[in-house]
């Protein structure tokens, strides 16, 4: 199985591309999130990623 690492913010744009990659490339998407000084709701990001089928975050 293909694996793709996606810089994931938990927002609409990255959530849509995450599903698109899963469907069109039949790939496992590994979501990468980093705090670079912005306000993050880590719990919400993790919940969104898991709901979308991400196994590694």
TIMI-2910 file (N, C-alpha, C, CB; in pm, 1 decimal, decimal comma, always signed):
<rs>
+----------+----------+----------+----------+----------+----------+----------+----------+----------+----------+----------+----------+------+
!      n_x !      n_y !      n_z !     ca_x !     ca_y !     ca_z !      c_x !      c_y !      c_z !     cb_x !     cb_y !     cb_z ! resn !
+----------+----------+----------+----------+----------+----------+----------+----------+----------+----------+----------+----------+------+
!    +83,8 !   -117,5 !     +0,0 !     +0,0 !     +0,0 !     +0,0 !    +88,6 !   +124,2 !     +0,0 !    -95,5 !     -0,4 !   +121,3 !  Unk !
!    +50,3 !   +223,5 !    -77,9 !   +121,1 !   +350,4 !    -81,0 !    +98,1 !   +425,7 !    +49,2 !    +76,2 !   +435,0 !   -201,2 !  Unk !
!   +197,7 !   +503,3 !    +88,4 !   +185,1 !   +587,6 !   +207,3 !   +218,8 !   +730,8 !   +167,4 !   +278,6 !   +537,6 !   +323,6 !  Unk !
!   +138,0 !   +823,8 !   +215,4 !   +157,1 !   +965,4 !   +187,7 !   +156,3 !  +1039,6 !   +320,2 !    +47,2 !  +1020,4 !    +91,4 !  Unk !
!   +253,1 !  +1129,6 !   +339,3 !   +254,6 !  +1214,5 !   +457,5 !   +196,1 !  +1349,5 !   +416,2 !   +400,4 !  +1229,7 !   +516,7 !  Unk !
!    +95,6 !  +1394,8 !   +490,5 !    +26,1 !  +1519,3 !   +461,6 !    +42,0 !  +1615,7 !   +578,0 !   -122,7 !  +1493,4 !   +432,9 !  Unk !
!    +84,4 !  +1738,9 !   +548,6 !    +86,1 !  +1843,8 !   +650,6 !    -59,2 !  +1879,3 !   +676,8 !   +170,8 !  +1970,8 !   +605,1 !  Unk !
!   -110,1 !  +1839,2 !   +791,9 !   -253,5 !  +1845,1 !   +823,0 !   -282,1 !  +1947,9 !   +930,8 !   -304,6 !  +1707,9 !   +867,2 !  Unk !
!   -369,2 !  +2044,9 !   +898,0 !   -405,5 !  +2149,2 !   +994,4 !   -536,4 !  +2118,3 !  +1066,8 !   -416,6 !  +2283,4 !   +923,9 !  Unk !
!   -612,8 !  +2023,5 !  +1013,3 !   -742,4 !  +1991,9 !  +1071,7 !   -854,5 !  +2073,6 !  +1011,7 !   -738,6 !  +2013,2 !  +1219,7 !  Unk !
!   -820,6 !  +2164,6 !   +921,9 !   -920,9 !  +2249,2 !   +858,6 !   -987,0 !  +2183,2 !   +738,0 !   -858,4 !  +2378,9 !   +816,7 !  Unk !
!  -1074,0 !  +2257,7 !   +675,4 !  -1151,9 !  +2206,2 !   +562,8 !  -1063,2 !  +2165,5 !   +445,1 !  -1252,7 !  +2310,6 !   +517,4 !  Unk !
!   -969,2 !  +2250,4 !   +406,0 !   -885,6 !  +2221,3 !   +289,0 !   -805,5 !  +2092,3 !   +305,9 !   -790,5 !  +2337,4 !   +262,8 !  Unk !
!   -736,6 !  +2080,2 !   +418,6 !   -653,5 !  +1960,9 !   +436,5 !   -737,3 !  +1836,2 !   +462,9 !   -555,6 !  +1982,0 !   +551,1 !  Unk !
!   -856,2 !  +1853,7 !   +518,9 !   -944,6 !  +1737,9 !   +539,7 !   -996,4 !  +1685,5 !   +406,3 !  -1063,1 !  +1775,6 !   +631,6 !  Unk !
!  -1029,0 !  +1775,7 !   +315,1 !  -1077,0 !  +1734,2 !   +183,1 !   -966,7 !  +1664,9 !   +105,1 !  -1129,5 !  +1854,7 !   +104,3 !  Unk !
!   -846,8 !  +1722,8 !   +103,5 !   -737,6 !  +1660,7 !    +28,2 !   -698,8 !  +1526,5 !    +90,4 !   -615,2 !  +1754,5 !    +23,2 !  Unk !
!   -711,4 !  +1514,3 !   +222,1 !   -682,0 !  +1387,6 !   +289,2 !   -771,3 !  +1276,5 !   +234,0 !   -701,3 !  +1401,3 !   +442,1 !  Unk !
!   -902,0 !  +1300,2 !   +228,0 !   -994,4 !  +1198,9 !   +175,0 !   -968,7 !  +1174,5 !    +27,7 !  -1140,4 !  +1241,8 !   +196,3 !  Unk !
!   -939,0 !  +1281,1 !    -47,6 !   -913,4 !  +1269,3 !   -190,8 !   -792,1 !  +1178,9 !   -215,7 !   -890,7 !  +1409,0 !   -253,5 !  Unk !
!   -687,3 !  +1197,7 !   -136,7 !   -568,4 !  +1113,5 !   -150,3 !   -599,5 !   +967,6 !   -118,5 !   -456,8 !  +1164,2 !    -58,9 !  Unk !
!   -677,9 !   +945,2 !    -13,3 !   -715,0 !   +808,1 !    +23,0 !   -791,8 !   +740,6 !    -89,9 !   -799,0 !   +807,4 !   +151,4 !  Unk !
!   -885,5 !   +812,0 !   -146,5 !   -972,7 !   +753,9 !   -249,6 !   -900,5 !   +739,3 !   -383,3 !  -1097,7 !   +840,1 !   -267,7 !  Unk !
!   -836,1 !   +845,0 !   -429,2 !   -778,8 !   +844,7 !   -563,6 !   -646,1 !   +771,6 !   -574,7 !   -760,9 !   +984,2 !   -609,7 !  Unk !
!   -567,1 !   +768,7 !   -468,5 !   -439,9 !   +699,4 !   -472,1 !   -442,6 !   +568,2 !   -395,1 !   -332,2 !   +788,0 !   -417,3 !  Unk !
!   -555,7 !   +539,8 !   -331,6 !   -568,3 !   +419,1 !   -249,6 !   -447,7 !   +408,1 !   -156,1 !   -580,3 !   +292,0 !   -339,3 !  Unk !
!   -420,0 !   +519,4 !    -88,3 !   -301,2 !   +530,6 !     -5,7 !   -338,4 !   +548,1 !   +140,5 !   -214,7 !   +646,6 !    -52,3 !  Unk !
!   -245,8 !   +504,0 !   +226,6 !   -258,4 !   +533,3 !   +368,9 !   -201,0 !   +673,2 !   +388,8 !   -184,0 !   +425,2 !   +459,0 !  Unk !
!   -279,1 !   +762,0 !   +446,5 !   -233,5 !   +898,8 !   +469,5 !   -188,6 !   +912,5 !   +614,4 !   -345,4 !  +1001,5 !   +436,3 !  Unk !
!    -66,6 !   +957,9 !   +631,0 !    -11,2 !   +986,0 !   +762,4 !    -17,5 !  +1136,7 !   +779,1 !   +136,6 !   +930,6 !   +778,4 !  Unk !
!    -88,6 !  +1183,0 !   +879,5 !   -107,2 !  +1326,3 !   +900,7 !     +3,1 !  +1379,9 !   +991,9 !   -247,0 !  +1355,3 !   +961,4 !  Unk !
!    +60,4 !  +1491,3 !   +951,2 !   +164,5 !  +1556,7 !  +1029,7 !   +114,7 !  +1694,9 !  +1068,6 !   +299,0 !  +1565,4 !   +950,3 !  Unk !
!   +116,4 !  +1725,1 !  +1197,0 !    +74,7 !  +1854,6 !  +1247,6 !   +184,5 !  +1908,6 !  +1338,0 !    -60,7 !  +1844,5 !  +1323,4 !  Unk !
!   +213,5 !  +2036,3 !  +1323,4 !   +317,7 !  +2098,2 !  +1403,1 !   +269,9 !  +2233,2 !  +1454,7 !   +446,9 !  +2113,8 !  +1321,4 !  Unk !
!   +307,1 !  +2264,5 !  +1576,6 !   +273,8 !  +2393,5 !  +1633,7 !   +387,7 !  +2489,3 !  +1603,8 !   +247,5 !  +2382,9 !  +1786,5 !  Unk !
!   +359,0 !  +2588,8 !  +1519,7 !   +460,8 !  +2688,2 !  +1486,3 !   +420,7 !  +2825,8 !  +1539,6 !   +482,7 !  +2694,1 !  +1333,6 !  Unk !
!   +350,4 !  +2825,0 !  +1653,0 !   +315,8 !  +2947,6 !  +1720,3 !   +169,3 !  +2986,8 !  +1712,3 !   +396,3 !  +3055,0 !  +1666,1 !  Unk !
!    +92,4 !  +2917,2 !  +1631,9 !    -49,6 !  +2949,5 !  +1620,1 !   -128,9 !  +2880,5 !  +1731,1 !   -103,5 !  +2907,8 !  +1481,2 !  Unk !
!   -251,3 !  +2926,2 !  +1752,6 !   -338,4 !  +2860,4 !  +1850,1 !   -391,4 !  +2731,9 !  +1789,4 !   -455,4 !  +2953,4 !  +1893,5 !  Unk !
!   -369,5 !  +2620,9 !  +1857,2 !   -414,1 !  +2490,1 !  +1809,2 !   -512,2 !  +2428,7 !  +1906,7 !   -294,9 !  +2396,4 !  +1788,1 !  Unk !
!   -612,0 !  +2362,3 !  +1852,8 !   -699,5 !  +2279,1 !  +1933,4 !   -660,9 !  +2135,8 !  +1898,2 !   -854,3 !  +2309,1 !  +1906,4 !  Unk !
!   -558,9 !  +2086,2 !  +1966,5 !   -501,0 !  +1955,9 !  +1933,8 !   -605,6 !  +1844,2 !  +1937,6 !   -387,5 !  +1923,5 !  +2030,4 !  Unk !
!   -694,5 !  +1848,2 !  +2036,0 !   -796,9 !  +1744,1 !  +2047,9 !   -885,8 !  +1740,6 !  +1922,1 !   -883,7 !  +1768,0 !  +2174,5 !  Unk !
!   -926,0 !  +1856,9 !  +1873,6 !  -1011,7 !  +1864,1 !  +1755,1 !   -938,7 !  +1813,6 !  +1630,8 !  -1059,7 !  +2008,0 !  +1732,9 !  Unk !
!   -811,5 !  +1848,3 !  +1617,4 !   -733,3 !  +1803,0 !  +1502,2 !   -722,0 !  +1651,3 !  +1502,7 !   -592,9 !  +1867,0 !  +1502,6 !  Unk !
!   -691,8 !  +1593,8 !  +1618,6 !   -678,8 !  +1448,0 !  +1629,8 !   -812,8 !  +1379,6 !  +1601,2 !   -627,6 !  +1408,7 !  +1770,8 !  Unk !
!   -922,4 !  +1433,1 !  +1655,3 !  -1055,3 !  +1375,4 !  +1630,7 !  -1090,2 !  +1378,9 !  +1482,1 !  -1162,4 !  +1450,8 !  +1711,6 !  Unk !
!  -1064,9 !  +1492,3 !  +1417,2 !  -1093,7 !  +1503,5 !  +1273,9 !  -1013,1 !  +1402,5 !  +1193,8 !  -1064,2 !  +1645,2 !  +1224,2 !  Unk !
!   -884,9 !  +1392,8 !  +1223,8 !   -797,9 !  +1300,8 !  +1150,6 !   -844,0 !  +1156,2 !  +1168,2 !   -652,3 !  +1316,0 !  +1197,6 !  Unk !
!   -872,8 !  +1116,4 !  +1288,3 !   -916,9 !   +978,4 !  +1313,0 !  -1050,9 !   +949,4 !  +1246,6 !   -927,1 !   +952,0 !  +1463,1 !  Unk !
!  -1141,8 !  +1047,5 !  +1249,6 !  -1272,7 !  +1031,5 !  +1185,3 !  -1257,9 !  +1010,7 !  +1034,1 !  -1361,2 !  +1154,5 !  +1213,3 !  Unk !
!  -1153,0 !  +1069,3 !   +977,8 !  -1128,2 !  +1058,5 !   +833,8 !  -1045,2 !   +936,3 !   +796,9 !  -1058,9 !  +1182,7 !   +784,5 !  Unk !
!  -1008,5 !   +855,3 !   +894,6 !   -939,3 !   +729,6 !   +865,7 !   -788,8 !   +733,0 !   +880,1 !   -971,4 !   +687,5 !   +730,0 !  Unk !
!   -734,3 !   +837,4 !   +939,2 !   -589,7 !   +844,4 !   +960,3 !   -552,7 !   +751,9 !  +1074,9 !   -543,6 !   +990,4 !   +989,9 !  Unk !
!   -451,4 !   +667,8 !  +1052,9 !   -409,6 !   +574,7 !  +1157,8 !   -286,7 !   +627,2 !  +1232,7 !   -379,5 !   +436,5 !  +1097,4 !  Unk !
!   -208,1 !   +714,1 !  +1166,0 !    -90,1 !   +772,2 !  +1228,6 !    -98,3 !   +923,4 !  +1219,0 !    +39,7 !   +719,8 !  +1162,5 !  Unk !
!    -74,0 !   +988,0 !  +1331,8 !    -77,4 !  +1134,0 !  +1337,1 !    +39,1 !  +1184,1 !  +1417,5 !   -209,3 !  +1184,8 !  +1396,8 !  Unk !
+----------+----------+----------+----------+----------+----------+----------+----------+----------+----------+----------+----------+------+
</rs>
